[in-house]
Amino acid sequence: MEKILCGVDIGGTKLSAGLIRKDGTIIEKITAYDHRGKPEDQIVEQISGTVRRLLGSNGLDEDDLEGIGVGFPGHVRYRDGVTITSSNLKGFKGYPLKESLQKNFSVHVKLDNDANAQAYCELRYGAGRGYNDLIFLTISTGIGAGIILERKVYRGITGTAGEFGHTIVDPRSDLVCTCGNKGCLMGCACGLALPYHFRKKIEQGSTTTLELPPDFSWEKVDGQFVSRGAAAGDPLCTSIVMECADYIGIGVYNIFQVFNPPLIILGGGLCNLGDMYMKRIREKFYELARDMIFDPIAIVESEAGSDAGLIGAAALLLE
């Protein structure tokens, strides 16, 4: 019997674990939304219990697993399996996550950044099939990236390579990123920045055709809110989509100049902002790149879908 992969995707709002075949298909997955705010050790026990439930419900035991791959939403010291920091989860500063999970299992546990996992999923099962080199940029609550060179994840000396969300795209910006710097790509264009953009434009006199109740909270401005507004023709939401797309276009241009890859894949929840968003990203990129493109470069949307982090974490066991 072929060994089964087990993947764990730890996110800021959800935690998923699943059993995955080596062809990338999901046998079964379990998703929970109650891990945020728990101590690290409790999250480890939650993950361990979920994996055991999956094995039990499918009549499997640990010997049937190739291993357990874990994607983490933050900086990871890859060689040690230690989480350094996370903008989306409380704690996890210098936490030995791999070792803590490994104590509960006899099979190999592999820990990596979640964007690396998503990039590897795209390489094997998504838009990156047939390529040896690619960059995957995830645009969601935060912004991160995974770098694939010669069909392997490039992690850098620590394991934190690909943090393009913390490259500076607007040094004059008032937006402060979670890292503490102003003008980061993540600070300017991720989901966390949308309430700021909406409120600032209102305060500067921009008008909206949306009916906002008297007790309207700026925190309600998320990707879905802006997407619906732009689709309805609201000028304020449309301007936010275009402004964020311009920032991402600058980020894509910077990636192009550093790596000159044949393929850049865009994924994450904010890619649901629609065709206008994706079109403007490409337009901004080509405005900046002009005649510096000597060979074709593809800028495409993710094909792996919402389970890319889960499948990719499992697939990293095959790297």
N, C-alpha and C positions, 0 to 999 in steps of 0.2 A: 504494500500500500504506500502510495506517495505521501510524503510528509506534508502536513498542513502548516500554513503560516498563521501566526496570531499577531494582530496589529492593535495598538492602543493609540488613540488620538486624544491628547489632553488639550482642550481649548479653554478660552476665557469664559465661555458660557455653557459649553457642553463637553461631556467626556464620553467617548465611544470606544468600545472594544469589539473585536470581531475575529472570526475565523475565516481565513482567506485561502483559496486555492492558488497554486503557483501561476495560473493563467490570469489572476487578478479578479476572479469572481468571488463574491462574498457568500459564504455558506450561511452564516448567521451573525448578526451584530446586536449589541445592546447599547443604548444611549441613555445617559442620565444627565440631569441638569442641576444637581444638588451638591456638587463638589466644591463650588466656589466659596472661599472663606474658611474651608476646613483646614486643620493643620496638615502638614505634609504627610505625616505617618498615617493619618486617617485616609488620605487619598490613596496612599499605597495599598492599604487594606481594602479599600473600595475596588481598586483595579484588580487586585489579586482575587477577591471574591467573585468579581464579574467574569474573569477568565475561567475560574473553576466552574461557574454556572454554565458557561458556553460549552466547556468540555463535557460536563455531565449531561446536558440536554441533547448532545450529539453523539453520545455513547463513546466518547474518546477519553484518553488519558494523556498525561504529559509526553509519554513516549511517542505519541502520534504527531507531536509538534516539531517543526524545524527550529523554532525558537519564538521569542516574543519581541517584536519591534515596537518602540515607543517614540511618538513624536511629541515634542514639548514646545509650548509657545513662548520661547525666550532664548536667551543665550545659554549654550551648553558647552562645557569643556569636554569635548568629545572623547579624548583618549582616556579620561578618568570616569566618564559617565556621571558627571556632576553638573547640576543646574547652577548657573551663575546668577542670573536675574530674570525676572519676567515682569512685563508691564501689565499683564492681564490676570495674574494670579498673586494672591497674598503669599508672602514668604518665598521659599525656594531660592534663597540666597546661599550659595555654597552648599546645596543639599545633595547628598549622595543618592540620587534617585535610582540609578542602575543597581547599585549594591543593595539598596533597600528592597527592591523588587526581586533581585536575584536570590535573596535569602528565602523567599517563599516558593521558589521553583528550581527544579533540577536542570531545566533546559536553558540555553543561552538567552540572555536579555541584551538587547541593543538599544541604546538611547541616542536620539539625534534631535536637532531642531525640526519643527514641524514643516517649515518651508523647504528644507532639504528633502523631507519625506514626500511632499507634494511634487517637487521637481522630479524625483526619481519615479514616482507614479506616472507622470506625464511621459517620461522617457520610455518606460516599458509598455505602458498600456494606453497612453493618451496622444496628445498632439505631437509629442516628440518621437514617436515611433519612426525609425529610419534615420534618425540623426545621431551623431556622436557627441555633439556639443550643443548646449542650449542654456538659456537663463529663464528661470520661472519667477515671475514677479507676482506676489499675492497682495491684493489690495482689498482690505477688509477693515475690521476694527482698527488694526494696525497695518503696517506695510513691511514685508520682508521678502527675501528672495532665496532661491536655491540655484547653485551653479553646477552644471554638469560639464565636465571636460573629459573627452575620451571615454564617455559612458560611465564615468565615476563621479561621485560627489566631491567637489572641491570644498574643503572645510577651513583651510588656513591653519596657522600655527596653533591657535587655541581651539578652533571649532566654530568660530563666529563669523566666518566669511559669508558674504551675501547680505549683510545688513544695510541694503541700499536705502531702507527707510530712514536711516540716520545720516544720509548724505545731505549736505546743505544745498537747497535749491533756491532759497530766497533769504539772504542774510539780513535784509531790511524788514523782514516779517516780524509782527508782534506775537505770532503764535509760538508758544513754548511747547516743545515736544516732551514726551514722558521722560526722555533722557536728560532734560534740563536745558538743551540748546534751543535757540530760536532759528526758525527757517528750515528745519528738517523736512524732507519729503513726506515723512509720516505725519509730522505735525501739521503740515499744510494741506494734505490731501487724503488722509484716511477717514474712516467713519467717525472717529472721535472729534475731528475738526468741523464736521458739518453744522452742529449747533452754533459754533463760533461764527462761521461764515454767514449763516442765516441772520443771527442777531445783529452782527456788525452791519450788514447791508440794510437791515431795517432801521438801525440807528443813524445810518448815513442818508436816509431818505428814500431808499428803494421801496417800490410798492409791490405788493403781492395780490394776486387775484384770489388767493385762498382765504376762506373764512376762518379766522382764528378766534377761538373763544376768549373771553376776558381773562380767564385763568390759564391761558396757554403756557405750557412749559417749554422752554427752549430745548430741553433734553429729549423732547419727542421728535426732534429733527434728526432722523437717521436716514440710511440709504433708501429705504422703502418710501419714506415721506417725500424725500427730494425727487425720487424717481416718478412717483405718482404726480407730483406737482409739475415736473417738466413735461410729462406725457400729456397733461391737461393744458399745457401752454403757458403756465405761470412764468412770468419773466424773471422773477427772483430765483426760483429753483433752477430755471434754465441757465442763468448766469453762474450759479454755483457749480452745476455740472460742467460747464465750459471751463471755469477757472480751475477746478480740480483736475480736469483732463489735461489742461496745459501743464500743470505741475508734473503729472505722470509722464507726459510727453517729454519734458525736460529730463526726468529720471531715465526714461528709455534711451534718450540720446546719450546720456552719460554712460549707461551700460554699454551701448554700441561702441563708444569711443574707447572704453577700457578693454572690452573683450572681443569686439568685432565678431559676434556670434552669427551663425546663419539663421538662428531662430530665437525669438523672444516670445514667451507664452505669458499671457496675462490671465490671472485667475483671482478668485476671492469674491466676496459678496458685492463689492461696489461695481464689479463688471456688469451687474444687473441694472446699472443706471441707463443702459440702452444703447442703441446704435449711434445716437448723437455723441455719446461719451467715447465710444471706441473710435469713431471716425475722427473726432477732434484730437485724440491721443496720437493717431497716425499722422494727421495733418501737422501737428506741432513738431513731431519728430522729423518729418521731411523738411519742414521750414528750417530747422536747425542743421540737419545733416547736409542738405543741398547736394553739391557735387562730390561730397566725400564718400559716397556709397559707390564702391567699385564692383561689388558682387551683390547678388540678390540677398536681401534679408527679409525674413517673414516675421510679422508681428501678428500673432493669432490669439484667439481666446482658448482657454483651457477646454479640454475634451473629457477630463477625468471626472468632473462633477464634484458634488459636495462630499463624496467619500474619498477624495484624493488623499487627504491626510491619513486616513485609516488604512487604505490599501497601500499607500506609499510606505508607511511605517513598517508594515508587514514585509513589503517587498525589499526593504533595505537589508533584510536577512540574506538576500540573494546577491547582494552587491559583490 
